[in-house]
Amino acid sequence: MIRVLFNKKGGVGKSSLAVNFAAISANKGYRTLIIDLDTQCNSTAYLNAESIEPADNIADMFEQTITFHIRRKPAIEYCQATQIENLSIIAGSQRLAELESELHSRHKIYKLKEALASLSDDYDHVYIDTAPALNFFSLSALIAADRCLIPIDCDDFARQGLYSLQQKIDEIREDHNADLAIEGIIANQFMANAKLPQQIINELIDEGYPVLAQYISQSVKMRESHQAKRPLIDFAPKHKLTLSLVKLFEQLAH
């Protein structure tokens, strides 16, 4: 199963959720891969994988598709082990920004899908972290994925952005990836004591959006785990935020 975490709005927790879902998946014994497609490289930093730069990262994997007269390495050679058992990463790179224009002009939009198809026997679950933009790389991820998870921060801007995003995903499904489905809307940084977030969620549910039943509350524990470079299932396995994430993970089809 290949899942992409995507939202054109920034600051909604895509990287945090991608890394923590991947770590929970690995903790449960699934062979798991996370791919960092954001030039901010937050997932890479969270898993303390920056030392892999500048060799054998996601930019190198894409760059070889536009570089001839070299041995092209299979995708599995870009998958690096992390400190979490069963969890590997294809590390992010700021160089993605330099490559985007040429990759786009040379129609390399299906190369990620091809790479992940070659890894289907190596990993049970793949999670893709994306930038807050519908660029070449996030589009590549949506074309490659089976499911899309959309984190939102429960305000009216998020709701309006979701309408636009739904239309774009419908277009991608029609033109590129008939199997792509929005698996769930994740209410992240949810404030249970405020009326507006629950109102927004209720309205989205009434409109037929697949809002997942487990909401993720704000907690300083997430920031602490970022600083420690340890996902919550490893850093604070019994914390209420960790348990919420585990419940949310269990709501997803496996």
Helices and strands as residue ranges (DSSP letters): E 2-5, H 14-27, E 32-36, H 42-46, G 50-52, H 58-63, G 64-66, G 75-78, E 80-81, E 87-90, H 96-105, H 111-118, E 125-129, H 136-144, E 147-152, H 156-175, E 181-187, H 195-206, H 220-228, H 232-235, H 240-251
